[in-house]
Every structure is written in structure tokens, then in C-alpha cells.
Amino acid sequence: ITGLDLVALQLQVAEGRPLGLTQDEIRLDGHAIEVRIYAEDPSRNFLPRTGTVTLWEPSVGEGLRFDMGVETGQDVSPFYDPMIGKVIANGPNREAARRRLVAGLKDSLLFGLVTNQRFLIDVLENDTFAEGLATTAFIDEAFTKAQRAARDASEQDAACAAVLLYCCERDDHHAASVAVPAELLDWASGGAMPTRFVMAAGKTTHDIAVTPARDGSLVVETANAQHKVDVVSLTDTRAKLRVDGKTVTIGYLWQDPGALTLANRGVVHEFQNLIALPAVASDAAGSGIIAAPMPGLVLEVAVTLGAKVSRGDVVAVIEAMKMQHEIRADVYGTVLSIDTAKGAQVGAGDGILQIGADQ
């Protein structure tokens, strides 16, 4: 909003040269707002997260600037601060800058790890913030733990993911075929043939059938409704769909058979077609198997072999991304084994200790 290259001026002064400006020569034009994208989980008290950025594709909207420290394919490790970038929007006034920033965050695709991207959107869209009335107590007052919880995938999200998975796999098979005309795609001599998808994301599962129609559209049937979907445009990372006459613009990434990442207005879901991928057994909550939630350095193992622990007791402390994280027991019982030690480097999911639950 000053029209000046502040970094160049800093370097100029650091070299011992004069600033070349006086305060009364500084003119402010418009308004700018900055947000910081962190590799953290708002639903878990903003716990830092690590992972690999499978896709980073910023918005190209007007008045936006991205100062990012990551790119597609890069690992976010536990050895540095969890901030991975800054997004700045400017406009003729605060409201214009706020709206541009919201639109830019919703349109940017950041896949592969949990971030605060959607939380930033929620903050910017909050009436208190929009009216300029936020204080240092704003986050605690406006966002309860339930409001910060990860959002379940909606039926429409699952339907869009199924349509995209259908199109990607169909086109992939067609590209690998020999001398099959594109006109034959979605055609079958026996009439319309539905393809079933059981789309799972987190704790939600949706049973969906996708059937090509004669007019080139797709009929999508869910447990609760039937929808007509037209694929308006489709690139490797973005799609524009017309669902029952209403246009929906979404981002996506298809890398593995039966799996697709989908982003809708800043909310990201990892979908898997359970028909295509075998279910993977996992330890249920309260198993007594205590594992590292992220890579880090073990600062302390707070229990000994054979010790009695209660649910919620601190059993270890891990340092990651310049923060200390307490690891707590998830059952009442006895420590049966200790699988790490102070000073050890652990990876996400590595065992720390095991507790035998009291009967």
C-alpha cells in the first residue's frame, strides 16, 4: 500500500546508504490483509502436522500475493516452524481486500497435509472480523472446539468425487486403448450401465452410482437423491461441473486408482472408493498402543515399565516444529512395554509404548 519495495530499501540501508525518503513523502493507498498458512490441525488445538505437499496451486485472482515456502512434491518436516507461507490481498479498502483474500484462499489448492487454510477462511468470513471488531480473545470466543472440528464430506462432495473418478479412470483406459473412437466412450450395446462407487472420506461413506446418459450428461444416484451432472470443463487439477443446473467449481488430484483428493471452497477431503481399495484395519481409539502423532524428538518418557496409568496421564513429551507436545494415555492400565527412549528421533506412527488395559 506504499508502492515501495521494502526489501530493497532494507538492503539499501544495510549497505550504509541513505534511505532517500522522509516520513512525509510516504503515501498510503488502499488496504492490505495478510494471513499465514500453517501446517497445523485447528481441530486438534492447532497441533503442527507434517507430510508431503502433493499439490500446491495458488489462485491467480486480482490483488493477491503469495509468499510461499513450499512447492508441489516438497516434504514438510518437523525440523522447522510449521508456517509454510503467507497470502496477502490488497484492495481500495479493507472490505475489498478481505473479499479478495477469501476468494484467493478458496481457489488455492494445497493437498497432502493438514493445514489451517479453511480455518483462515472461516475467520475472514466471521462477522466480528469483517466489522473490524476482533480482539485478542476473538478466536476463543468465536470458534469453539466443535466449530474447529474437521468437516464431514457431504453427499454432494462424494458425488462430485465419484464423477471425477469415473471420468479420470474412463479417460485413462481410453488413452491406453488401441483404435477406440472417442464417440464410443460411455456407450454400451446393452443400454446404460451404472458404475458403483463407495466413496469414503474420514468417518463418512456414501454409496453412489454413476450412469452415462444419452445426452452426454451423467446420472448420479445417491442414497437420498438422483442428480444430473454435466462436466463443463476438466483439467488435471480443476473441474467445473453443472449439478442439477447449478455450476460447481472444484479442485482435485487423481494419483492412485480408486483414490481422489477433492477441494471445495477451501475444504479438502481425501476420498477412497472402497470397492477398488481393500479396507485397512486400524487400531481403535483406546487401544493402549501409544504412537507418535508426528515426527519429532523424544524429550521425555514419563512412565516406567509396569507403572499404573490413568486415561489422560502424560506418558511422554515430543518436540516438533519448535513446540513441545504431551503424549497422553488413552486407557486405564499398566505399562507393558516402552518402545523408545529420551533423545530418540521418532516418525509419525512410530510406537512409543503399550498399555495393557485394566479389565
Order of alpha helices (4+ residues) and beta strands (2+ residues): alpha-beta-beta-beta-beta-beta-beta-beta-beta-alpha-beta-alpha-alpha-alpha-alpha-beta-beta-beta-beta-beta-beta-beta-beta-beta-beta-beta-beta-beta-beta-beta-beta
